[in-house]
Amino acid sequence: MVQEKGTISIHTENIFPIIKKFLYSDHEIFLRELVSNAVDATQKVKRLSSLGQYNKELGNLQIEISLDETAKTITVSDRGIGMTAEEIKKYINQIAFSGATEFMEKFKEAKDANEIIGRFGLGFYSAFMVADKVEIQTLSYQEGAEPARWVCDGSTEFEITEGNRTERGTDVILYINSENEEFLDKWKLQGILEKYCKFMPVPIKFGTKTEHEEDGVDEEGKTKFRDVEVDNIINDTTPIWTRQPSELKDEDYLKFYRELYPMSEEPLFWIHLNVDYPFHLTGVLYFPKVKNDFELQKNKIKLFSRQVFITDEVKDIVPEFLMLLHGVIDSPDIPLNVSRSFLQADSNVKKINSYITRKVADKLNELFRKDRKAYEEKWKDIGLFVKYGMITEEKFYEKAKDFALLTNTKGEHFTLEEYNAKVKDFQTDKNGTAIYLYTIDAEKQHSYIVTAEKRNYDVLVMDMPLDNHLMQQLEMKLEKVSFKRVDADVMDKLIEKDDAQTHQLTEDETKKVKEVFEKAIGNGHMKVEVESLSSEEMPVTITMEEWMRRMKDMARMGGGGMGFYGNLPDSYKVTINANHKLVTKILQSDEAHATQLAKQAFDLALLSQGMLKGADLTAFVERSVKVFSE
């Protein structure tokens, strides 16, 4: 072979310093790129063999990563199709830089290495992020081909000479520079290979490992073991998402989940994705057990392209409400290396997003129809996904309204349609609106729930993080439905009927009672009103209007535009039961005694709400003890 020296034809400034500098923060991906190239070369020779265009023995096709700490080299070796000297010139020197001019214009705007790696054929050249010199030793599969060697020191100059490889395939040898000697650590490389190459479709060997195997029995009949050195194969070449669901058992899915998330509880269930048209997509999505700390669980879905790990940032590809899921998505049709704005606009991404939404909805509906009892038992865990989806995705809402559940204080579950049928006859107010009573804390609001139950009203438990937003949406979607918290007002006001209670107090008596309580309370944020309630009701009830409480709750959840309400002081309504005998007693007492009675009744109401604290609580206890002593 004639020795040849030349210059890589780049019509702009030297690109290598830019690669090194720009991609520095993501420099570990050089290994992903080189191993991916080796996988491609290996799969090509397998394809040629299957088509009868290569008739020699394929031999052992595994890819090998070698580390030489003394020579400071990392070598990626394959037994793929290899290259001739002419192909090196074409694929390494020319095509790899066909997009160089465009690259030079774009790199300054890019915010992430993944936006440009591969996009401009620069995958191979990512090696120069960590190496002072890169050498290729290769031998083409073609009959009569001669081995070739290519070497480049990170400038635009290269050299091609006769190579020394005797078997079909390619070695890429990286001479690691002083700044990146961290990659000469065996465990560092092992970690990178496991991160990016764990499921690549061709076996990848990285050194050897020690395993224990049985070696007969000892004199006592106990099994003996011996240590053997075996190839350290990094990857599983046929992960479950590449196989047909019919081939797999539940244990296969659970084993894979444990492999991905070794510290997590077992998932509730999973969905196997497999579509060929109008795009290619495979994967497995798992529903994990999720409590209220849902923000902590995001970014657990791993994105692959042809079994090569790309990222766990899958926003835009996966609908927002399903970011809480775990698992794997693999698609060659996702544009991986372009800007996020382009990704959002890409038609395939939109189709994939819609497909995943539909598949999840169909799976949930199937579980609900197939075994409602088991579905209800899982509702505490999956309800968060469903409610999040209903709030954020209109198409998901349309499907989810049939399997979303409402749960009451008795632990009974109802679909939206079932619940409306349950309460419409009892809990419809005089304006024809069905009132859905709810509590966010059944223990704390127990007295209000009891008051509702005495009237045969039903009370829902709405204590999940997104329930405030869901109620807002259901009030817009459902016809003549309003959610009211049990402590948002006295019961007769929450569900107003035509046969309202009346009282016998005169206008002056009503005014006097109101003034007594206002003086006893002494708080401008407590609005006193005298109402006609049943004589069996509490003498004093403290409530916060539904809309104000809901706005404050949404502000605490970070609801957009609700911050204003979150900063407002708490404002309450104090309802005095005009038909309670305490009111008669107050009207018959002198001013000092009336004030004391009013103060005691008000403190009791505060106590029932868990609002009596500190010095006020101490004073109340002392007053109460004093009553017993008199």
N, C-alpha and C positions, 0 to 999 in steps of 0.2 A: 504493500500500500504506500502511495506517495504521501509524504507528510505535508500537511497544509496548515497554514496560519491565516487568520482573517479577522475581520471586524464584524460584529453583529450589527446588522443594518437598522439603526435607530436614527430617525431623522430629526431627533430633538436632543436635548442635553442627556447626559448619562443618567440612566434610570435606576442603577443599582443603589446609590446612596439614598434615593427616595424610598425604595423598597425597604431598605434596612431601617431607616429612620421612621418612616410612616407606620410600618407594620410592627414596630418594636413591641408595643404593648400586647400584641397577640402572637408573639413569635413561636409559640409552641405548635401552631397549626402547620408548621413546615412538615412535621412528621405525618400528619393527616394527609397532606397533599401528595407527598412522595409515596406513601403506602397506597393511597387511592389510585395513583398512576400505575403502580405495580399490579393492583387488582385488575384494572382495566386491561393491561397487557396480558395477564393470565387468562382472563375471560375471553379475550380475542382469540388466543391460540386454541382454547377449548371449542370455541365456535367454529373456527376453521377446520378443526379435526372432525366435528360433527357433520360438517358439510362435505367432508371428503377432500378438502383442499390442503390438508396436511396429513400425511399418511404415516409418519414416524410415531414412535412411542411418546406419549405425553410425559410419562414419568411422574415423579413427585412434584406437584404444582405448588406446594406451600411457599409462602413468602417468608424471608428470614431477615430479621433486624439484628445486626451485629454491632457490638460496642467494643472499641479498643481504647482503653483509658490511657495507655502509654503513648500510642500514636495520635491520640486525640481525634479519633475518627468515629463516625457513625455510618454504617453501610446498610442500604436497603437493597436486598437481592430478590429477584424473581426469576421464574422460568417461563416467562411469557413469550410474546412474539419477537422481542428484541428489535434492533434497528441496524440498518446498513449505514455506512458513512454518509451516503446521499440522504438517507432519511433523517439522520441527525441534523444535517444542514437545513433540511426542510422543516422539521418539527421543532427542533430546539432553537435554531438560529433565526428562523423566519416567521413561522406561524405563531410561535409564542409571543412575538412582538408585533404581530399584525395590528394589534389594537393599541400600540404604544402611544401614538399621538393622542388618541382619545383618552387614554389613561392619564396622560400628563395634564389634560384639561380637567379631568374629573377628580383626581385624587385629592386636590386641595379642598374640595367641597365635602368629600366623604367623611362620615363620622365613625365608621366602623370598618375594620379590616375585611370583614365578610362582604362588604359592599363591592370590593374590587378583586379580591382573590378569586381566581377562576374566571371571573367575568371577562378579563382581558387576556386569558391564556397564560396567566402569571403563576399558576399553581406550582410548577416546577421551580421557578425562580424564587419562591419563598425560601428555598434552601439558603439563599445568600443573606437571609436575616441572621443566620447563626454561623455561617461558614465563611472563612477567608478564601477557600478554594473548593470547587466542586468538580469531581471527576466522574465520568460515565465510562463503564466498561460494558460493551454489549455485543451480542452475536445474534443476527437475524435468523428466523426460522427458515428463510428461503434457501433453496438448494444452492450450494456453492458459495454461500455468503462468507465473507471474511470478518473476523472480529475487528471492532473499531473502538477507539478511545477518544473521548472528548474531554477537554479540561479548560476551565475558565477561572480566573482569579478574582472575579467580581468587577472587572472592568468590562468594556465592550469588546475586548479582544479574546479570541478563543484559539484553541489548537486541536486539530484532529490528526491522530496517528494510528498506526496499527495497534489493535488491542490484544489482550492476553486471555480473553475469555474462551473457554473450550466447549461450553454447553450453551444451548439456546437460552436467551433471556438477557437481563440487564442488572448490573450493579450500579447504584448511585452512591458514591463515596463522598461524605462531607468532612472536610477538615475544619473542625470547630474552632472559631476564633476565641481570643482571650476573654472577650466580654460575655461569652455564652457557655463557659465551661460547666455551668450548672447542669447542662444536658449530657455531660459525661458521667452522670450519676445513674447507676443501674435502676434504682427505685424511682427516680424522676421519669425516666423513659417508660418504665413499666406503667406508671400512673397515666402518662399521656396516651399510651397505646390502649389502655383499658378505657379511657375516656372516649376516644375517637374511633377506635378500631374494634371494639368489643364484639360487634355483630357483623363485621365485614364478611362477604360471601366466599372468601378464599382463606384457608388456614394460614395464620400468621405466627411464626415461631420467634420467640425472643429468649435465647439461651436455654437453659435447662432448669428443672426444679426437682427436688427430692420428694419421692412418694414412698409410702410404706405398703409393702405387699406381704401377703401370707407366705410363710416359709416353713410349712410342716408343723409338727407339734413337739413339745418338749417331753421329758420323762414323765411328767405329771399329767400329760395329755392336754396341756394348754397350748393354744395356738401361738406359734412364734412368728415374728415379723422381721423383715429385713428392709433396709433402705436401698432404693434404686433411683438412678438418675433418668428422668424422662424429658422429652421435649416440653418446653414451657409454651403451650399453645394459648395465645391470648384470647382467642375469639370463639364464639359459637356461630358457625357459618349458616345455620338454619334456625334463627330465632322464631318464636311462635307466630309472629305476625306475617312471616313468609309462608306459613303452612295453612292448610285448609282447616276450618273449625271442626269438620267431621273427624279429623285425625287427632284432635286434642281432647284431653279430659280436664275436669276442673283443677286437678292437681297440677297440670302443666301450666295453667294460667296463674295459679297461686305461687308456684315455684318461681316463675318468671318475675312476678311482682316482688317476691322476697329478694330476688337478685337485684332488681332495680332500686328497691327501697328497703334495705335490710332492717331498719329501725322502726318501720311503720306497722300499725295493726293491719290485720288482713282486710282486704277491700270488701265492700258490700256485694258488688257484682261487677261485671265488665261487659264491654261491647267490642266485638271483633269487626273491624272495618275492612272492606275489600271491594274496591270498585275499579273497573277498567275503562268506563266511558261515562262522561266526556273527558275525564282525566284519570290518571293512575294514582291510586291511593290505597295503602294498606296500613294496618295499625291495630293496636288494642288500647282502649281507654278504660280505666278503672275508676269506679266511684269509691273514694276512700271514706272512712268514717270522719265526718267533719262536725266539729262543735261550733261554738260562736267565735273562735279565733280564726275565722276564715281568711283574713288578710295574710296570716303567716304561712298559708299553704300554697300560695301561687307559684308559678314557674316550675311545675313538677312534670310537665309533658316534654318529652324529648323529641326533637325533630331530626329525622334522618333523610338522606337522599341516597337511594340504592344501598341501604344498610351502612352508610357512612354517617356518623354523628355530625350534625351541623351546629345545633344550638338548643337551649331550653327556653329561648325567648320566642314563644309561638303566638304572640299577639297578632291579630289580623287574620291569621290562618285559622285559629280556634276562636269561636265566639267568646266574648268577654265573660259570660256567666259560666262557661265551661273551663275557664283557666284554673278552676279549683280541682279539676280532674287530674289524675295521674296517668302515666302510660307513654305510648310511643305512636308517632305518626311518621310514615315513610312515603314520600312522594317525589318522583323525579320531575314533576311538573310545576313545582313551586319555584319561582324565580328567587334564588337564594342570595344573589350577590348584587342586588340593586338597592336603590335607596328605599326607605320605608314608604315614602309617598307613592313610589311606583308599585310597591308591593300591594298597597291598599287598593290601587286602581286596577290591578291585574285581574282579568276575568276568571282565570283559573282559581285564584285565591278566593274570590267571592263565591264561586261554585263549591269549592271545598268547604268553606265556612257554612254555607247553606246545607250541604250534604251532612256534615257532622251534626248540625242542629237537628235535622230531620231524623237521623239515625238514633240520636239520644232520646228524642221525644217518642219515637216508635218503640224503643226498648222499654222505656218507663211505662208506656201504655200497655205493652205486652205483660210486664210484671204485674201491673195493677189488675188486668183482666184475668190473668192466669191464676194468681194466688193473692187475693186481696188481703187476707190476714197477714201473710208474710210481708206484703208491701207496707201495710200499716205499721208493722213492727219496725220497719226500716225508716219510717217517715221522719223521725226525729233527726236522722242523719242526712237523708236525701232532700228534705224539705227546703234546705238552704239553696241547693242547686235549682230546684224547681221554681222557687219564688224569685230568685235572682234572674232566671231566664224569662219569667213572665213579665218582670219589670223592664228588662232591657231588650227583649226580642219579640216583636209583634207576632212573627210567624210561630214562635215557640208558644206564646200565650194562647194562640188559637187551638193548638193541640193540647197544651197543658191544662186548660180549663176543665177538661174531662177527667184528669187524674190528680189534680192538685187537691189537697185535703185541708179541711178546717177541723180543729180539735177542740172539744169543749172541756170544761173543768171536770167532767166525769170520765175523761179519757176516751170518749167516743169520737170516731172520725167520720166526716161527711165530705162528699164532693160539693162543689159550689151549688149545683142544682139540688142535691139532696138537702142541703142546709136551708136553702130558701124555702123548700117545701115544708121543712120542719117548723120554722118559726113564723112564717108569714101570717098564719091565722091568729097567733097570740101576740106577736111583737110588731104589729103594724100600727103606726100612730094615726091620729085623726086626719092627717094629710095623705094617708095611703102609702107612707114610706116604711119599708121593713127596717127595723132597727136591730142591728147586730151588736149585742153587748159583748164587751171583751174585758179581759184583765191581763196585765203584764206580770202580775205577781199574785197568784191565788192565795198565798198565805198572808201577805201584807194587806190585801184588799178583801179578806174573808168576810168581814161584816157587810160589805156592799154586795158581795155575791149571795150571801144568805138573804138579804133584802130582796134581791132579784128572784131567787128561787122560791120565796114565799108567794110570789105572784105567778109561779110556774114559768118564769122566763129562763132562757138558756144563756149561758155565758161561755164565750170562746176564750181560749188561752192564746194570746198573741205576744209571745215573749222572745221571738227570734229577732236577730239584728235588723232584718229587712222588713219586718211586719208593718212598720209605719208606712213605708213606701208602697207596700203591697195593698194596704187598705185604701190609700189614696187612689191607686189604680183601679181597684175593684169598684169603688164608688163611682168612677167615671164609666166603667165598662158595664156594670150591672144596672138594671133598670130599677129606679126608686129603692136604693139600698143605702143605708148610712151606718157607719161604725161609730159606736159611742162607748167610751170606757166607763166601767161601772161606777167609778168615783168622779165622773165628769160633772155630775149634778145629782140632785135627789131623784129617786126612781120615777116619780110621777112627772118629772120634767124631762127625763131622758126619753120616755115613751109616753107622750101626752095623749090622753084619751078624751073623749067627749064628756064622760062622767067624772069630771075633775072634783076633788075634795073642796069643801068650803070651810070657812071658820067664822066664829061669831064675834070676833074682836071688832071694836069700833075703830074708826080712823085714828082717834087720839090714843087708844090703847096700843094700836099697832105702832104708832110713832114712838110711844114711850118705851115699848119693848126694844125697838131698834136702837134708841138712844142709850138704853142701859147696856146693851151688848157692845155698842161701839165704844163706850167709855171703858168697859171692862177689858176689851181687847186692846184698844190703844194702838192699832196698827193700820195705817192707811192703805196697805196692800191687801187688807181683808175686807171685802165688800159684804156688808150685812144686808140680808133680805129676809122678810117674814113671809112664810109660805103656808098654804093650806095643805097639810099632810095628815095621814092617818095618825090617830092618837097612839098607835102601837109603834110608830117610827121613833127614832132617836130624837131627843130634844134639839140637838145641834148637829149639823152635818157640814163638813168642810170639803169643798170640791174645787177643781180647776177646770175651766171651760175646755171642752174637747179640742177645739182648733188650736188654742194656745199651748196646751200640753203636747199635742202632736207636733206642732212647729218646734217646740223646745227639744223634744225627743229626736226629731230629724236633724236639728242643729247639732246635737251631741253625736249623731251618726255621721256628721259631715255632709248633710244634704245641701246641695247647691243653693245658694241664695238664702239659706235659713240662719246664717250666722247672726243676723240682726236680732232674731227672736231669742237666740241662745244667750244674748247679752242683756236682755230685759230682766228686771227683777221678777221673781215669782209672784203671781197675783192670784188670790183665791176668793171663792165665794163662800160665805158663811150663811147657811140656811137655818133659820129658826122655825121650828115646828109650832105654828100658832095653836094647834089642837092638843099639844102636850100639857099635862097638868103642871109642869115646871113653870110654864109661862103664866098660868093663873097665880101660882105662888109668888112669882116675881112681881106681878101687878099688885099683889096684896101686901108686899113687904116695904119696909122703909128703904131709902136710897142705898144706904151702906150694905144692908143685907141683900138687896136685889143685885147689887154689883157683885157681891161675893158669890151668889148663886150662879150668876151669868158667867163669871170667871171660871168657876169650877166646871160648869157644863161645857164651856169652850175648851178648857184644858183636857177634858175627857175625850172630846172629839179629836183634838190634836194627838192625844195618846193613841187613839184607835188607828190613826194614820201613820204612826211612828214619827210624828213631827214634834213631839214634846221632848226637849233635850236641855242639858245644862242646868242653869240656874232656875229656869221655868219649871223643869221637872222636879227639882229639889223643893221648890216652893209649893208645888202641887201636892207632893207627898206629905210635906209638913202640915199643910192645910187639912188634908184628908185625915191625918193622924189626930189632929186637933179636934175634928168633928167627933171622932170616936171617944175622945177624952171628956167631952162636954156632957 
